[in-house]
Amino acid sequence: YVATHKNDKPLFSRIIFDSIRSLNPPGRFLRQDEKTKVWYDIGERKALDKTRQALREGAPELVQILNTGDDVARDSVAQSRAHRVEQGVSARRLYLLT
C-alpha cells in the first residue's frame, strides 16, 4: 500500500472489503449505537472509507520499517500498536465481526 501510486490505493480497500464480505458467513463492518447499544452495519461506502483510513494510519509505521530495516524500529512499532489496541483507540467505534 505504501509504495502504491495514489490512483491505485482505492483498490486495496476494495479488495479488503470484498474479501471480508465474501467470507462464509459474511464478515460485517459494524458500529454500535451509543444510546441503544444495538449494533448495525455501517454500509459499503462507510466501510470503504474506514478501511482506507486504517490503511493510511498504518502507513507511517510501515514506511519507518521499510526505510530503516531495523529490528528495533519494528519492535517499537509493534509495541506502539499493541498499546493503542489495549487503550481501545483503533477499535473504539468500528468493529469487524464475522
C-alpha positions in Angstrom: 0.0 0.0 0.0 2.7 2.4 1.0 4.6 2.1 -2.3 1.5 2.1 -4.5 0.6 5.0 -6.8 -2.2 7.3 -5.4 -4.7 6.2 -8.1 -4.3 2.6 -7.2 -4.8 2.9 -3.4 -8.6 2.6 -3.5 -8.2 -0.9 -5.0 -6.6 -2.1 -1.7 -9.6 -1.0 0.4 -12.0 -2.6 -2.2 -10.0 -5.9 -2.1 -10.1 -5.9 1.7 -13.8 -5.0 1.8 -14.8 -7.7 -0.8 -12.6 -10.3 1.0 -14.4 -9.7 4.3 -17.9 -9.6 2.8 -17.2 -12.9 0.8 -16.4 -14.9 4.0 -18.8 -17.7 5.0 -20.6 -16.4 7.0 -20.1 -12.9 5.5 -18.0 -10.5 7.5 -19.6 -7.3 8.5 -18.5 -3.8 9.3 -20.4 -2.7 12.4 -20.9 0.3 14.7 -22.7 0.4 18.0 -25.4 3.0 18.6 -24.2 4.8 21.7 -27.8 5.2 23.1 -29.4 1.9 22.3 -26.1 -0.2 22.3 -27.5 -2.0 19.2 -25.0 -3.0 16.5 -25.7 -2.0 12.9 -24.0 -2.4 9.6 -22.4 0.8 8.5 -22.8 0.1 4.8 -20.4 -0.2 1.9 -19.4 3.4 1.5 -18.6 4.0 5.2 -16.8 0.6 5.4 -14.6 1.5 2.4 -13.8 4.9 4.0 -12.9 3.3 7.3 -10.7 0.7 5.5 -8.9 3.4 3.7 -8.4 5.3 6.9 -7.0 2.2 8.6 -4.5 1.8 5.7 -3.5 5.4 5.9 -3.0 5.4 9.7 -0.8 2.3 9.4 1.3 3.7 6.5 3.7 5.9 8.5 4.7 2.9 10.6 5.3 0.8 7.5 7.4 3.5 5.9 9.5 3.6 9.1 10.1 -0.1 9.0 10.8 -0.1 5.3 13.2 2.8 5.5 15.2 1.6 8.4 15.1 -2.2 8.1 15.8 -2.0 11.8 14.6 -4.7 14.2 14.4 -2.1 16.9 12.0 0.1 14.8 9.9 -3.0 14.1 9.6 -3.7 17.8 8.8 -0.1 18.7 6.0 0.0 16.1 4.6 -3.3 17.3 4.6 -2.1 20.9 3.0 1.2 19.9 0.2 -0.6 18.0 -0.3 -3.0 20.9 -0.6 -0.1 23.3 -3.2 1.7 21.2 -5.2 -1.5 20.8 -5.1 -2.0 24.6 -6.4 1.5 25.1 -9.2 0.9 22.5 -8.1 3.7 20.2 -8.1 1.6 17.0 -11.1 -0.4 17.8 -13.4 2.1 19.6 -16.2 2.5 17.1 -15.5 0.3 14.1 -15.6 -3.5 14.7 -15.1 -6.2 12.2 -17.2 -9.3 13.0 -17.7 -12.5 11.2 
